[in-house]
Amino acid sequence: MGKVLAIANQKGGVGKTTTSINLAASLAATKRKVLLVDLDPQGNATMGSGVDKSELENSVYELLTGRCELKETLCRSEHGKYDLLPANGDLTAAEVELLEFKMKESRLRYALATVRDQYDFVLIDCPPSLNMLTVNGLVAADAVIIPMQCEYYALEGLSALVNTIQRIASLLNPSLKIEGLLRTMYDPRNSLTLDVSAQLTEHFGDQLYKTVIPRNVRLAEAPSFGMPALAYDKHSRGAVAYLALAGELVRRSKQAAKAAAVADTND
């Protein structure tokens, strides 16, 4: 069964969509089958995957509101080599409409249940706010990847996000946990970056990914061409960093699976 990971942070501009697109492409490059879910009405992950959000027949909006089946929504990122559930501005309306549904927090979870066996990883690009769409992403997920910049205000936002994840786990998704924290736009020449990084290491230990994502022009340019950095410039520091992150994520997943198997044997 595929692992479902929400990529979330209530703070905007921390690299959620960049991480979603480039991690999906990097995992696909390691021969994993990947599905990326764009859960943000801005549709940036859709456009960055090379799919025109203005030309969609069906999107995540139709899927969540029961107007179509998942297979009718699926697109393909040709450059990224992964499947995509796309989004556009229509998704804003889902915020209100979902309130009328029973089990409104679990609409995405039930939709993904029909296909998660077909993928090694399902990545959910959550919007930068705590709304019904983000709640759907967290309820659907097995774990959360938190991209964050190493700056003072990011630490403040992080504590709020951790509290949110804990509330979702206690009320709606008992298995939800933090998969890892990812340092993005990392500049080791900045003393504040190093200070915040040290604090994250102290408080989160092994949950902090060893891989850091540097500030990189190619990462910023690639979405305007509808490509992940790996397709745009595979030798760029950004592309190499996300490949390293994919490798770290795969290794962690294998180690967790081995540990679970040993625990089951002991029981």
C-alpha positions, 0 to 999 in steps of 0.5 A, a space after each residue: 500500500 502506498 505511503 500518503 504524505 501531506 506537505 504542509 505548513 500554515 505559513 506561505 512562501 516556505 517551498 511547499 509546492 516546490 517541494 511537492 513537485 520536485 520530490 514527486 519527480 525525484 521519487 519517480 526518477 528512482 522508479 517509484 510510482 508517484 501521485 501528486 495531489 494539488 489541494 491548493 486553489 492557486 493550482 501552482 503544483 498543477 501548472 508547475 507540473 506542465 498541466 494548464 489549470 484553465 483547460 481542466 475538464 475535471 479537477 480535485 474540486 469535482 472529485 471532492 464534491 462527488 461530481 466525478 470519479 478519481 480516474 476521470 480527474 487524473 492527469 500526467 506530468 510528462 516531464 515529471 513522470 508522475 500522475 497528478 490530481 490537478 486543481 484550479 480556482 474552482 477548488 475555492 468553492 469546495 470550502 463552502 460546499 464541503 460543509 454540507 457533506 457528511 464526513 466532510 473531513 474525509 472526502 479526500 481520504 476515501 477518494 484516495 483509498 481506491 487507488 493508493 495500492 497503485 502507488 508507492 507514494 502519494 504526495 498532497 500539496 496543501 494550501 498555506 492555511 488551516 481550512 477544510 482543504 488542509 484538514 482533508 489533506 491531513 486526514 488523508 495522510 499517513 504523515 506530514 512533511 513540513 518544509 520551513 525556512 530557518 528564520 525566527 517567524 518560521 519557528 513560531 508558525 511551526 509550533 502552531 502547525 505541530 499543535 494542529 497536527 496533534 489535534 487532527 491526530 486526536 480527533 480524526 486521524 490517529 495514525 497521523 505523525 510528522 514524517 520529517 522537517 525539511 529546511 528550505 531556501 537554506 543559506 549557511 552563510 546566514 548566522 540566523 539560519 545556523 541558529 534556527 537549524 541548531 534549535 530544530 536539531 535539538 528539538 526534533 532530532 531524527 525527524 529533521 531531514 539531513 538533506 537541506 534545500 539551498 536557495 537556487 535560481 533553477 528551482 525558481 525558474 523551472 515552474 514557469 516552464 512547467 517542469 521540475 528542476 530535474 527536467 529543467 536542469 538536472 545538474 542544478 543544486 536544487 535538483 541534486 538536493 531533491 534527489 538526495 531528499 527522495 533517497 533519504 525518504 525511501 531509506 527511512 520508509 524501508 527502515 520503518 517497514 523493517 521495524 514494523 515487521 520485526 515488531 509484528 514478529 515479536 508480537 
